[in-house]
């Protein structure tokens, strides 16, 4: 005798699978956006001294508000991946996340203190929040592994 799965259970399983596919796609887009924004932030940071060297004048000022926006992306990615399953999927990106957070933090802190630019304190806070989020998710993952 062959038993068939009820239609409601099959539809529920398919809906869960589709929701997971959407979540995976969004996480992949978030990782891609984070990488591109980090590369653009690096280029932006080195553009100011490069213009000074090449043209003997500073054509671009040092980054301020755009740095604060760029520094939000690692924290947003960490927040989107707060589910344990999603956080495990980001295992290969964690070192790049740490590097980006440290880079954003050090640049923002140095220029917030040296040049007294208030908007860079947003970048400092975002980097610290990103580090706290990573610490929390790593701790949560470690506890769930026990």
Order of alpha helices (4+ residues) and beta strands (2+ residues): alpha-alpha-alpha-alpha-alpha
